[in-house]
Amino acid sequence: MSLQKFFGDLGASVKGAGKMLVLSRRASLRAVGHDRPLVVLGNGPSLNKTLEEQRERLAGCDLMAVNFAANAPVFSELHPRYYILADPFFFSGKDAENLVKLWRGLAQVDWPMSLLVPVEMRKKAEALVAGNTNINVLTFNAVGVEGFGCFRNMAYGSRLAMPRPRNVLIPAIMCGIWLGYSTIYIAGADHSWMQTIYVDDNNHVVSVQPHFYSDSEQERARVYAEYEGYRLHDIVHSFYVAFRAYHDIRAFADHRGVSIVNITPGDEADFYTTKILK
């Protein structure tokens, strides 16, 4: 290890310890026994192909849906065992069309489902799903830390922190590990960001992130406005953060003996392998 990396990891470990001390809280998510693998259903457009070709195999797995998946008609057919929301926007109470539709869809869940949310969002989540006894709210710490491998294993293993949660897949996979799954499949994880990012005629960075469902005009306008203040190198750096987090997840999964398999058709994300679910 070079001195530069050593001191870099040392600084990151000290910073991470401070973040956990200030931000981390007791999480209610616990490991339980599982005799089926977990499939995290990303919202990329390739999920439609996976649902079409692998529906019978998916029926033999526990499913975890993310973000606005409840807005898709197929949601009520899939009956996911878990649903994860990590972005504070979902608990903002804003009168956005997609957001209102999301919570309306979750209110209609008529099968047992655990809603996974950051610890600081527990009360808001419980209030938003109040009255639906089918939904159990579980919490996790979305505190991103880096540093020495032994420090990360301690932080992640104690459920006090995770790799930097740049996108929802990162807390979704970590929650799958914390729930005790030994095999986790990733579907609909279309990492096509570099192909869809551009600068428009008004010198605004546009990052198009298509989903397996159709976004409303209001949602597209919200995303456009969100990216308006970012510069191109800021967006590219966020991609770096996400892929680095995948490496940290992989190291922790190896440490815990967990197999992570990316089954997204044609995807090149740095998970273990890319193959069809068998």
C-alpha atoms as an extended CHARMM CRD file, in Angstrom:
* protein
*
       278  EXT
         1         1  MET       CA              0.0000000000        0.0000000000        0.0000000000  PROA      1               0.0000000000
         2         2  SER       CA              1.3700000000        3.4060000000       -0.9580000000  PROA      2               0.0000000000
         3         3  LEU       CA              1.6520000000        6.1710000000        1.6210000000  PROA      3               0.0000000000
         4         4  GLN       CA             -0.8510000000        8.2260000000       -0.3470000000  PROA      4               0.0000000000
         5         5  LYS       CA             -3.4610000000        5.4450000000       -0.1890000000  PROA      5               0.0000000000
         6         6  PHE       CA             -2.6980000000        4.7450000000        3.4820000000  PROA      6               0.0000000000
         7         7  PHE       CA             -3.2540000000        8.3270000000        4.5590000000  PROA      7               0.0000000000
         8         8  GLY       CA             -6.2450000000        8.6130000000        2.2430000000  PROA      8               0.0000000000
         9         9  ASP       CA             -7.8670000000        5.5550000000        3.8440000000  PROA      9               0.0000000000
        10        10  LEU       CA             -6.8930000000        6.8080000000        7.2980000000  PROA      10              0.0000000000
        11        11  GLY       CA             -8.5690000000       10.1530000000        6.7070000000  PROA      11              0.0000000000
        12        12  ALA       CA            -11.6640000000        8.4900000000        5.2340000000  PROA      12              0.0000000000
        13        13  SER       CA            -11.8820000000        6.1090000000        8.2090000000  PROA      13              0.0000000000
        14        14  VAL       CA            -11.6550000000        8.9440000000       10.7390000000  PROA      14              0.0000000000
        15        15  LYS       CA            -14.2590000000       10.9520000000        8.8240000000  PROA      15              0.0000000000
        16        16  GLY       CA            -16.5100000000        7.8880000000        8.5840000000  PROA      16              0.0000000000
        17        17  ALA       CA            -16.2530000000        7.2200000000       12.3150000000  PROA      17              0.0000000000
        18        18  GLY       CA            -17.2960000000       10.7980000000       12.9970000000  PROA      18              0.0000000000
        19        19  LYS       CA            -20.2630000000       10.5370000000       10.6290000000  PROA      19              0.0000000000
        20        20  MET       CA            -21.4730000000        7.3480000000       12.3210000000  PROA      20              0.0000000000
        21        21  LEU       CA            -21.1160000000        8.9280000000       15.7560000000  PROA      21              0.0000000000
        22        22  VAL       CA            -23.2520000000       11.9030000000       14.7410000000  PROA      22              0.0000000000
        23        23  LEU       CA            -25.6990000000       10.4340000000       12.2230000000  PROA      23              0.0000000000
        24        24  SER       CA            -26.1450000000        6.7070000000       12.8060000000  PROA      24              0.0000000000
        25        25  ARG       CA            -28.9740000000        5.3920000000       14.9350000000  PROA      25              0.0000000000
        26        26  ARG       CA            -30.3380000000        2.0130000000       15.9820000000  PROA      26              0.0000000000
        27        27  ALA       CA            -31.8030000000        0.3240000000       12.8980000000  PROA      27              0.0000000000
        28        28  SER       CA            -34.7640000000       -2.0510000000       13.1040000000  PROA      28              0.0000000000
        29        29  LEU       CA            -33.7400000000       -4.1270000000       10.0640000000  PROA      29              0.0000000000
        30        30  ARG       CA            -32.4710000000       -7.5590000000       11.1600000000  PROA      30              0.0000000000
        31        31  ALA       CA            -31.2330000000      -10.7430000000        9.5120000000  PROA      31              0.0000000000
        32        32  VAL       CA            -33.7340000000      -13.5930000000        9.3350000000  PROA      32              0.0000000000
        33        33  GLY       CA            -33.5000000000      -17.0340000000        7.7680000000  PROA      33              0.0000000000
        34        34  HSD       CA            -34.1970000000      -17.3010000000        4.0300000000  PROA      34              0.0000000000
        35        35  ASP       CA            -34.5380000000      -20.3690000000        1.8270000000  PROA      35              0.0000000000
        36        36  ARG       CA            -34.9930000000      -18.3090000000       -1.3740000000  PROA      36              0.0000000000
        37        37  PRO       CA            -32.7260000000      -15.8080000000       -3.1270000000  PROA      37              0.0000000000
        38        38  LEU       CA            -33.5190000000      -12.0960000000       -3.2830000000  PROA      38              0.0000000000
        39        39  VAL       CA            -34.0020000000      -10.2070000000       -6.5410000000  PROA      39              0.0000000000
        40        40  VAL       CA            -33.5980000000       -6.4240000000       -6.4160000000  PROA      40              0.0000000000
        41        41  LEU       CA            -35.7800000000       -4.9730000000       -9.1720000000  PROA      41              0.0000000000
        42        42  GLY       CA            -34.1140000000       -1.8400000000      -10.4880000000  PROA      42              0.0000000000
        43        43  ASN       CA            -36.2570000000        0.5360000000      -12.5000000000  PROA      43              0.0000000000
        44        44  GLY       CA            -34.2540000000        0.4390000000      -15.7300000000  PROA      44              0.0000000000
        45        45  PRO       CA            -36.0540000000       -0.2260000000      -19.0450000000  PROA      45              0.0000000000
        46        46  SER       CA            -34.5060000000       -3.7050000000      -19.3490000000  PROA      46              0.0000000000
        47        47  LEU       CA            -36.6710000000       -4.8350000000      -16.4280000000  PROA      47              0.0000000000
        48        48  ASN       CA            -39.5550000000       -5.2650000000      -18.8750000000  PROA      48              0.0000000000
        49        49  LYS       CA            -37.5260000000       -7.8890000000      -20.7580000000  PROA      49              0.0000000000
        50        50  THR       CA            -36.5790000000       -9.6800000000      -17.5470000000  PROA      50              0.0000000000
        51        51  LEU       CA            -40.1940000000       -9.7160000000      -16.3700000000  PROA      51              0.0000000000
        52        52  GLU       CA            -41.2960000000      -11.0720000000      -19.7230000000  PROA      52              0.0000000000
        53        53  GLU       CA            -38.6690000000      -13.8150000000      -20.0300000000  PROA      53              0.0000000000
        54        54  GLN       CA            -37.9730000000      -14.7300000000      -16.3970000000  PROA      54              0.0000000000
        55        55  ARG       CA            -41.3570000000      -14.3630000000      -14.6660000000  PROA      55              0.0000000000
        56        56  GLU       CA            -41.5810000000      -18.0290000000      -13.6060000000  PROA      56              0.0000000000
        57        57  ARG       CA            -38.0650000000      -18.0010000000      -12.1610000000  PROA      57              0.0000000000
        58        58  LEU       CA            -38.7150000000      -14.7200000000      -10.3820000000  PROA      58              0.0000000000
        59        59  ALA       CA            -41.7490000000      -16.3330000000       -8.7650000000  PROA      59              0.0000000000
        60        60  GLY       CA            -39.3380000000      -18.5680000000       -6.8550000000  PROA      60              0.0000000000
        61        61  CYS       CA            -37.4990000000      -15.5850000000       -5.3640000000  PROA      61              0.0000000000
        62        62  ASP       CA            -38.2010000000      -12.8400000000       -2.8600000000  PROA      62              0.0000000000
        63        63  LEU       CA            -38.4810000000       -9.4780000000       -4.6360000000  PROA      63              0.0000000000
        64        64  MET       CA            -37.4540000000       -5.9720000000       -3.6100000000  PROA      64              0.0000000000
        65        65  ALA       CA            -38.9400000000       -3.0110000000       -5.4850000000  PROA      65              0.0000000000
        66        66  VAL       CA            -37.4600000000        0.4890000000       -5.4680000000  PROA      66              0.0000000000
        67        67  ASN       CA            -38.4040000000        4.1450000000       -5.8890000000  PROA      67              0.0000000000
        68        68  PHE       CA            -41.4600000000        4.6880000000       -8.1410000000  PROA      68              0.0000000000
        69        69  ALA       CA            -42.0550000000        1.0020000000       -8.9430000000  PROA      69              0.0000000000
        70        70  ALA       CA            -45.4580000000        1.1530000000       -7.2360000000  PROA      70              0.0000000000
        71        71  ASN       CA            -46.6050000000        3.4660000000      -10.0320000000  PROA      71              0.0000000000
        72        72  ALA       CA            -46.2590000000        0.6900000000      -12.6130000000  PROA      72              0.0000000000
        73        73  PRO       CA            -49.3200000000       -1.5130000000      -13.3170000000  PROA      73              0.0000000000
        74        74  VAL       CA            -47.1940000000       -4.6660000000      -12.9360000000  PROA      74              0.0000000000
        75        75  PHE       CA            -46.3890000000       -3.8020000000       -9.3130000000  PROA      75              0.0000000000
        76        76  SER       CA            -49.5980000000       -5.3290000000       -7.9450000000  PROA      76              0.0000000000
        77        77  GLU       CA            -48.8810000000       -8.5320000000       -9.8900000000  PROA      77              0.0000000000
        78        78  LEU       CA            -45.3410000000       -8.9700000000       -8.5610000000  PROA      78              0.0000000000
        79        79  HSD       CA            -46.2190000000       -8.7010000000       -4.8400000000  PROA      79              0.0000000000
        80        80  PRO       CA            -42.6700000000       -7.7320000000       -3.7500000000  PROA      80              0.0000000000
        81        81  ARG       CA            -41.7410000000       -8.7540000000       -0.2380000000  PROA      81              0.0000000000
        82        82  TYR       CA            -39.7010000000       -5.5640000000        0.2290000000  PROA      82              0.0000000000
        83        83  TYR       CA            -39.8960000000       -1.9810000000       -0.9970000000  PROA      83              0.0000000000
        84        84  ILE       CA            -37.0650000000        0.4760000000       -0.4360000000  PROA      84              0.0000000000
        85        85  LEU       CA            -37.0880000000        4.2770000000       -0.4770000000  PROA      85              0.0000000000
        86        86  ALA       CA            -33.8690000000        6.1200000000        0.3400000000  PROA      86              0.0000000000
        87        87  ASP       CA            -34.0870000000        9.5830000000       -1.2210000000  PROA      87              0.0000000000
        88        88  PRO       CA            -35.4880000000       12.2740000000        1.1660000000  PROA      88              0.0000000000
        89        89  PHE       CA            -37.6620000000       13.4970000000       -1.7350000000  PROA      89              0.0000000000
        90        90  PHE       CA            -40.0180000000       10.5700000000       -1.1900000000  PROA      90              0.0000000000
        91        91  PHE       CA            -40.8430000000       11.8460000000        2.3050000000  PROA      91              0.0000000000
        92        92  SER       CA            -40.9740000000       15.5620000000        1.4400000000  PROA      92              0.0000000000
        93        93  GLY       CA            -44.7690000000       15.7630000000        1.2610000000  PROA      93              0.0000000000
        94        94  LYS       CA            -44.5430000000       17.6730000000       -2.0220000000  PROA      94              0.0000000000
        95        95  ASP       CA            -47.6050000000       17.7290000000       -4.2400000000  PROA      95              0.0000000000
        96        96  ALA       CA            -45.8050000000       16.0890000000       -7.1590000000  PROA      96              0.0000000000
        97        97  GLU       CA            -47.9110000000       13.8490000000       -9.3890000000  PROA      97              0.0000000000
        98        98  ASN       CA            -45.5670000000       10.8380000000       -9.2250000000  PROA      98              0.0000000000
        99        99  LEU       CA            -45.1040000000       11.1930000000       -5.4760000000  PROA      99              0.0000000000
       100       100  VAL       CA            -48.8330000000       11.3420000000       -4.7380000000  PROA      100             0.0000000000
       101       101  LYS       CA            -49.3820000000        8.3380000000       -7.0070000000  PROA      101             0.0000000000
       102       102  LEU       CA            -46.5930000000        6.4140000000       -5.2440000000  PROA      102             0.0000000000
       103       103  TRP       CA            -48.0420000000        6.7270000000       -1.7580000000  PROA      103             0.0000000000
       104       104  ARG       CA            -51.5280000000        6.0320000000       -3.0700000000  PROA      104             0.0000000000
       105       105  GLY       CA            -50.1980000000        2.8320000000       -4.6190000000  PROA      105             0.0000000000
       106       106  LEU       CA            -48.4510000000        1.7840000000       -1.4210000000  PROA      106             0.0000000000
       107       107  ALA       CA            -51.6190000000        2.4550000000        0.5580000000  PROA      107             0.0000000000
       108       108  GLN       CA            -53.3710000000       -0.1530000000       -1.5860000000  PROA      108             0.0000000000
       109       109  VAL       CA            -50.8560000000       -2.9580000000       -0.9500000000  PROA      109             0.0000000000
       110       110  ASP       CA            -52.8910000000       -6.0030000000        0.1090000000  PROA      110             0.0000000000
       111       111  TRP       CA            -50.0770000000       -8.4880000000        0.7880000000  PROA      111             0.0000000000
       112       112  PRO       CA            -47.4380000000       -8.5750000000        3.5610000000  PROA      112             0.0000000000
       113       113  MET       CA            -44.6330000000       -6.1930000000        2.6220000000  PROA      113             0.0000000000
       114       114  SER       CA            -41.7570000000       -4.5200000000        4.4820000000  PROA      114             0.0000000000
       115       115  LEU       CA            -41.0500000000       -0.8860000000        3.6250000000  PROA      115             0.0000000000
       116       116  LEU       CA            -37.3390000000       -0.1280000000        4.1030000000  PROA      116             0.0000000000
       117       117  VAL       CA            -36.4910000000        3.5110000000        4.8700000000  PROA      117             0.0000000000
       118       118  PRO       CA            -33.6260000000        5.4800000000        6.4570000000  PROA      118             0.0000000000
       119       119  VAL       CA            -33.8590000000        5.6760000000       10.2440000000  PROA      119             0.0000000000
       120       120  GLU       CA            -34.5020000000        9.4250000000       10.1790000000  PROA      120             0.0000000000
       121       121  MET       CA            -37.5330000000        8.9050000000        7.9170000000  PROA      121             0.0000000000
       122       122  ARG       CA            -39.2630000000        6.2770000000       10.0610000000  PROA      122             0.0000000000
       123       123  LYS       CA            -41.9570000000        8.5040000000       11.5620000000  PROA      123             0.0000000000
       124       124  LYS       CA            -42.7940000000       10.1120000000        8.2250000000  PROA      124             0.0000000000
       125       125  ALA       CA            -42.9940000000        6.7200000000        6.5240000000  PROA      125             0.0000000000
       126       126  GLU       CA            -45.2080000000        5.2850000000        9.2700000000  PROA      126             0.0000000000
       127       127  ALA       CA            -47.5420000000        8.2750000000        8.9800000000  PROA      127             0.0000000000
       128       128  LEU       CA            -47.7260000000        7.9390000000        5.1950000000  PROA      128             0.0000000000
       129       129  VAL       CA            -48.7190000000        4.2560000000        5.3330000000  PROA      129             0.0000000000
       130       130  ALA       CA            -50.8040000000        4.5180000000        8.4950000000  PROA      130             0.0000000000
       131       131  GLY       CA            -53.8990000000        2.3570000000        8.3130000000  PROA      131             0.0000000000
       132       132  ASN       CA            -52.3610000000       -0.2940000000        6.0670000000  PROA      132             0.0000000000
       133       133  THR       CA            -51.5770000000       -3.1810000000        8.3930000000  PROA      133             0.0000000000
       134       134  ASN       CA            -49.9800000000       -5.1270000000        5.5270000000  PROA      134             0.0000000000
       135       135  ILE       CA            -46.9510000000       -2.8290000000        5.5420000000  PROA      135             0.0000000000
       136       136  ASN       CA            -44.2150000000       -3.1420000000        8.1510000000  PROA      136             0.0000000000
       137       137  VAL       CA            -41.7250000000       -0.2490000000        8.2570000000  PROA      137             0.0000000000
       138       138  LEU       CA            -38.0860000000       -1.2910000000        8.7810000000  PROA      138             0.0000000000
       139       139  THR       CA            -35.2050000000        1.1610000000        9.0870000000  PROA      139             0.0000000000
       140       140  PHE       CA            -31.5660000000        1.2530000000        8.0080000000  PROA      140             0.0000000000
       141       141  ASN       CA            -28.6900000000        3.7330000000        8.2560000000  PROA      141             0.0000000000
       142       142  ALA       CA            -28.0030000000        5.4350000000        4.9210000000  PROA      142             0.0000000000
       143       143  VAL       CA            -24.7310000000        6.8700000000        6.2230000000  PROA      143             0.0000000000
       144       144  GLY       CA            -22.0530000000        6.5560000000        3.5560000000  PROA      144             0.0000000000
       145       145  VAL       CA            -18.5060000000        5.8170000000        4.7390000000  PROA      145             0.0000000000
       146       146  GLU       CA            -15.2300000000        4.7560000000        3.1410000000  PROA      146             0.0000000000
       147       147  GLY       CA            -11.7880000000        3.8800000000        4.5060000000  PROA      147             0.0000000000
       148       148  PHE       CA             -9.7290000000        0.8330000000        5.4210000000  PROA      148             0.0000000000
       149       149  GLY       CA            -11.2700000000       -2.5270000000        4.5510000000  PROA      149             0.0000000000
       150       150  CYS       CA            -11.3690000000       -3.6340000000        8.1930000000  PROA      150             0.0000000000
       151       151  PHE       CA            -13.0920000000       -0.3670000000        9.1520000000  PROA      151             0.0000000000
       152       152  ARG       CA            -15.6760000000       -0.7600000000        6.3750000000  PROA      152             0.0000000000
       153       153  ASN       CA            -16.4040000000       -4.3540000000        7.4050000000  PROA      153             0.0000000000
       154       154  MET       CA            -16.9750000000       -3.2080000000       10.9730000000  PROA      154             0.0000000000
       155       155  ALA       CA            -19.1430000000       -0.2400000000        9.9570000000  PROA      155             0.0000000000
       156       156  TYR       CA            -21.2030000000       -2.1870000000        7.4320000000  PROA      156             0.0000000000
       157       157  GLY       CA            -21.4190000000       -5.3240000000        9.5590000000  PROA      157             0.0000000000
       158       158  SER       CA            -22.8240000000       -3.3720000000       12.5050000000  PROA      158             0.0000000000
       159       159  ARG       CA            -25.4580000000       -1.7980000000       10.1940000000  PROA      159             0.0000000000
       160       160  LEU       CA            -24.2710000000        1.6740000000       11.1990000000  PROA      160             0.0000000000
       161       161  ALA       CA            -23.1750000000        2.6540000000        7.7040000000  PROA      161             0.0000000000
       162       162  MET       CA            -22.9520000000        1.5790000000        4.0680000000  PROA      162             0.0000000000
       163       163  PRO       CA            -21.0030000000        2.5090000000        0.9350000000  PROA      163             0.0000000000
       164       164  ARG       CA            -21.9400000000        5.9950000000       -0.2220000000  PROA      164             0.0000000000
       165       165  PRO       CA            -25.5990000000        5.6750000000       -1.3500000000  PROA      165             0.0000000000
       166       166  ARG       CA            -25.3020000000        7.4440000000       -4.7010000000  PROA      166             0.0000000000
       167       167  ASN       CA            -28.2810000000        5.5110000000       -6.0810000000  PROA      167             0.0000000000
       168       168  VAL       CA            -30.9860000000        3.3020000000       -4.6270000000  PROA      168             0.0000000000
       169       169  LEU       CA            -29.3040000000        0.0660000000       -5.7110000000  PROA      169             0.0000000000
       170       170  ILE       CA            -26.5810000000        0.6060000000       -3.1240000000  PROA      170             0.0000000000
       171       171  PRO       CA            -28.8620000000        0.6450000000       -0.0320000000  PROA      171             0.0000000000
       172       172  ALA       CA            -31.0460000000       -2.0280000000       -1.6780000000  PROA      172             0.0000000000
       173       173  ILE       CA            -28.1550000000       -4.4890000000       -2.0000000000  PROA      173             0.0000000000
       174       174  MET       CA            -26.8420000000       -3.6460000000        1.4670000000  PROA      174             0.0000000000
       175       175  CYS       CA            -30.2840000000       -4.1910000000        2.9840000000  PROA      175             0.0000000000
       176       176  GLY       CA            -30.4250000000       -7.5420000000        1.1910000000  PROA      176             0.0000000000
       177       177  ILE       CA            -27.1560000000       -8.5300000000        2.8630000000  PROA      177             0.0000000000
       178       178  TRP       CA            -28.3490000000       -7.2620000000        6.2530000000  PROA      178             0.0000000000
       179       179  LEU       CA            -31.5800000000       -9.2190000000        5.8790000000  PROA      179             0.0000000000
       180       180  GLY       CA            -29.4990000000      -12.3790000000        5.7050000000  PROA      180             0.0000000000
       181       181  TYR       CA            -29.7350000000      -13.3490000000        2.0220000000  PROA      181             0.0000000000
       182       182  SER       CA            -26.8230000000      -15.4310000000        0.7590000000  PROA      182             0.0000000000
       183       183  THR       CA            -27.6950000000      -14.8960000000       -2.9290000000  PROA      183             0.0000000000
       184       184  ILE       CA            -28.8370000000      -11.5640000000       -4.3360000000  PROA      184             0.0000000000
       185       185  TYR       CA            -29.7320000000      -11.0000000000       -7.9900000000  PROA      185             0.0000000000
       186       186  ILE       CA            -29.8680000000       -7.5430000000       -9.5550000000  PROA      186             0.0000000000
       187       187  ALA       CA            -32.3320000000       -6.9260000000      -12.4110000000  PROA      187             0.0000000000
       188       188  GLY       CA            -33.2270000000       -3.7470000000      -14.2760000000  PROA      188             0.0000000000
       189       189  ALA       CA            -29.9070000000       -2.0860000000      -13.3870000000  PROA      189             0.0000000000
       190       190  ASP       CA            -29.3440000000       -0.3150000000      -16.7000000000  PROA      190             0.0000000000
       191       191  HSD       CA            -26.0780000000        1.5610000000      -16.2460000000  PROA      191             0.0000000000
       192       192  SER       CA            -26.4170000000        3.5100000000      -19.4710000000  PROA      192             0.0000000000
       193       193  TRP       CA            -25.7960000000        6.9240000000      -17.8990000000  PROA      193             0.0000000000
       194       194  MET       CA            -22.7710000000        7.8000000000      -20.0270000000  PROA      194             0.0000000000
       195       195  GLN       CA            -24.8420000000        7.1620000000      -23.1450000000  PROA      195             0.0000000000
       196       196  THR       CA            -27.6710000000        9.4680000000      -22.1030000000  PROA      196             0.0000000000
       197       197  ILE       CA            -25.8590000000       12.4710000000      -20.6280000000  PROA      197             0.0000000000
       198       198  TYR       CA            -25.4070000000       15.6050000000      -22.7440000000  PROA      198             0.0000000000
       199       199  VAL       CA            -25.2710000000       19.4040000000      -22.6080000000  PROA      199             0.0000000000
       200       200  ASP       CA            -28.1910000000       21.1740000000      -24.3120000000  PROA      200             0.0000000000
       201       201  ASP       CA            -28.2280000000       24.4130000000      -26.3190000000  PROA      201             0.0000000000
       202       202  ASN       CA            -28.7500000000       26.4120000000      -23.1180000000  PROA      202             0.0000000000
       203       203  ASN       CA            -25.5760000000       24.9340000000      -21.6030000000  PROA      203             0.0000000000
       204       204  HSD       CA            -27.5590000000       22.8330000000      -19.1230000000  PROA      204             0.0000000000
       205       205  VAL       CA            -26.4530000000       19.3090000000      -18.2800000000  PROA      205             0.0000000000
       206       206  VAL       CA            -29.1950000000       16.8170000000      -19.1440000000  PROA      206             0.0000000000
       207       207  SER       CA            -29.0240000000       13.3020000000      -17.7150000000  PROA      207             0.0000000000
       208       208  VAL       CA            -31.7530000000       11.0770000000      -19.1510000000  PROA      208             0.0000000000
       209       209  GLN       CA            -32.4670000000        8.0420000000      -16.9920000000  PROA      209             0.0000000000
       210       210  PRO       CA            -35.2430000000        5.9960000000      -18.6420000000  PROA      210             0.0000000000
       211       211  HSD       CA            -37.3240000000        3.5730000000      -16.5630000000  PROA      211             0.0000000000
       212       212  PHE       CA            -39.3280000000        0.4360000000      -17.2680000000  PROA      212             0.0000000000
       213       213  TYR       CA            -42.4510000000        2.5420000000      -16.6990000000  PROA      213             0.0000000000
       214       214  SER       CA            -43.3330000000        5.8630000000      -18.3480000000  PROA      214             0.0000000000
       215       215  ASP       CA            -42.3950000000        9.0160000000      -16.4440000000  PROA      215             0.0000000000
       216       216  SER       CA            -44.8800000000       11.8630000000      -16.3720000000  PROA      216             0.0000000000
       217       217  GLU       CA            -44.0350000000       15.2530000000      -17.8530000000  PROA      217             0.0000000000
       218       218  GLN       CA            -44.0020000000       16.6830000000      -14.3320000000  PROA      218             0.0000000000
       219       219  GLU       CA            -41.4330000000       14.1130000000      -13.1980000000  PROA      219             0.0000000000
       220       220  ARG       CA            -39.2170000000       14.7630000000      -16.2150000000  PROA      220             0.0000000000
       221       221  ALA       CA            -39.4060000000       18.4950000000      -15.4860000000  PROA      221             0.0000000000
       222       222  ARG       CA            -38.4680000000       17.8680000000      -11.8430000000  PROA      222             0.0000000000
       223       223  VAL       CA            -35.4060000000       15.8330000000      -12.8120000000  PROA      223             0.0000000000
       224       224  TYR       CA            -34.3780000000       18.4600000000      -15.3760000000  PROA      224             0.0000000000
       225       225  ALA       CA            -34.6330000000       21.2030000000      -12.7630000000  PROA      225             0.0000000000
       226       226  GLU       CA            -32.6810000000       19.1000000000      -10.2570000000  PROA      226             0.0000000000
       227       227  TYR       CA            -29.7570000000       18.7400000000      -12.6450000000  PROA      227             0.0000000000
       228       228  GLU       CA            -29.8550000000       22.3670000000      -13.7610000000  PROA      228             0.0000000000
       229       229  GLY       CA            -27.3890000000       23.5230000000      -11.1200000000  PROA      229             0.0000000000
       230       230  TYR       CA            -24.8600000000       20.7470000000      -11.7630000000  PROA      230             0.0000000000
       231       231  ARG       CA            -21.8450000000       20.9480000000      -14.0320000000  PROA      231             0.0000000000
       232       232  LEU       CA            -20.8030000000       18.0830000000      -16.2690000000  PROA      232             0.0000000000
       233       233  HSD       CA            -17.8430000000       17.0460000000      -14.1330000000  PROA      233             0.0000000000
       234       234  ASP       CA            -20.1150000000       16.9690000000      -11.0630000000  PROA      234             0.0000000000
       235       235  ILE       CA            -22.3840000000       14.4380000000      -12.7700000000  PROA      235             0.0000000000
       236       236  VAL       CA            -19.5050000000       12.2990000000      -14.0150000000  PROA      236             0.0000000000
       237       237  HSD       CA            -18.0140000000       12.3180000000      -10.5100000000  PROA      237             0.0000000000
       238       238  SER       CA            -21.3080000000       11.0290000000       -9.1300000000  PROA      238             0.0000000000
       239       239  PHE       CA            -20.9990000000        8.0790000000      -11.5320000000  PROA      239             0.0000000000
       240       240  TYR       CA            -17.5440000000        7.4320000000      -10.0780000000  PROA      240             0.0000000000
       241       241  VAL       CA            -18.9830000000        7.4700000000       -6.5590000000  PROA      241             0.0000000000
       242       242  ALA       CA            -21.6160000000        4.8850000000       -7.5100000000  PROA      242             0.0000000000
       243       243  PHE       CA            -19.1990000000        2.4790000000       -9.1600000000  PROA      243             0.0000000000
       244       244  ARG       CA            -16.7190000000        2.7980000000       -6.3150000000  PROA      244             0.0000000000
       245       245  ALA       CA            -19.5430000000        1.9360000000       -3.9260000000  PROA      245             0.0000000000
       246       246  TYR       CA            -20.1850000000       -1.2370000000       -5.9450000000  PROA      246             0.0000000000
       247       247  HSD       CA            -16.5720000000       -2.2740000000       -5.3380000000  PROA      247             0.0000000000
       248       248  ASP       CA            -17.0200000000       -1.6600000000       -1.6090000000  PROA      248             0.0000000000
       249       249  ILE       CA            -20.2200000000       -3.7370000000       -1.6460000000  PROA      249             0.0000000000
       250       250  ARG       CA            -18.4090000000       -6.5220000000       -3.4570000000  PROA      250             0.0000000000
       251       251  ALA       CA            -15.6100000000       -6.5740000000       -0.8580000000  PROA      251             0.0000000000
       252       252  PHE       CA            -18.1360000000       -6.6620000000        1.9960000000  PROA      252             0.0000000000
       253       253  ALA       CA            -20.2140000000       -9.3500000000        0.2770000000  PROA      253             0.0000000000
       254       254  ASP       CA            -17.0750000000      -11.4780000000       -0.1600000000  PROA      254             0.0000000000
       255       255  HSD       CA            -16.3140000000      -10.9520000000        3.5280000000  PROA      255             0.0000000000
       256       256  ARG       CA            -19.8180000000      -12.1770000000        4.4260000000  PROA      256             0.0000000000
       257       257  GLY       CA            -19.9140000000      -15.0080000000        1.8590000000  PROA      257             0.0000000000
       258       258  VAL       CA            -22.7610000000      -13.4290000000       -0.1060000000  PROA      258             0.0000000000
       259       259  SER       CA            -23.1020000000      -13.9830000000       -3.8530000000  PROA      259             0.0000000000
       260       260  ILE       CA            -24.2670000000      -10.9970000000       -5.9110000000  PROA      260             0.0000000000
       261       261  VAL       CA            -25.2350000000      -11.6360000000       -9.5300000000  PROA      261             0.0000000000
       262       262  ASN       CA            -26.2180000000       -8.9800000000      -12.0570000000  PROA      262             0.0000000000
       263       263  ILE       CA            -28.8360000000      -10.4440000000      -14.4070000000  PROA      263             0.0000000000
       264       264  THR       CA            -29.5590000000       -7.1790000000      -16.2430000000  PROA      264             0.0000000000
       265       265  PRO       CA            -29.5050000000       -7.9290000000      -19.9990000000  PROA      265             0.0000000000
       266       266  GLY       CA            -26.5410000000       -6.2660000000      -21.6690000000  PROA      266             0.0000000000
       267       267  ASP       CA            -25.4720000000       -4.3220000000      -18.5820000000  PROA      267             0.0000000000
       268       268  GLU       CA            -21.8060000000       -3.7120000000      -17.8080000000  PROA      268             0.0000000000
       269       269  ALA       CA            -21.9720000000       -2.7110000000      -14.1730000000  PROA      269             0.0000000000
       270       270  ASP       CA            -19.2360000000       -4.1150000000      -11.9690000000  PROA      270             0.0000000000
       271       271  PHE       CA            -21.2030000000       -6.7770000000      -10.1290000000  PROA      271             0.0000000000
       272       272  TYR       CA            -19.9110000000      -10.3380000000       -9.9770000000  PROA      272             0.0000000000
       273       273  THR       CA            -21.1550000000      -11.7390000000      -13.2580000000  PROA      273             0.0000000000
       274       274  THR       CA            -23.8250000000      -11.1710000000      -15.8650000000  PROA      274             0.0000000000
       275       275  LYS       CA            -25.9370000000      -14.2180000000      -16.5220000000  PROA      275             0.0000000000
       276       276  ILE       CA            -29.5420000000      -15.2840000000      -16.8000000000  PROA      276             0.0000000000
       277       277  LEU       CA            -31.2260000000      -16.3040000000      -13.5580000000  PROA      277             0.0000000000
       278       278  LYS       CA            -31.2240000000      -20.1150000000      -13.2810000000  PROA      278             0.0000000000
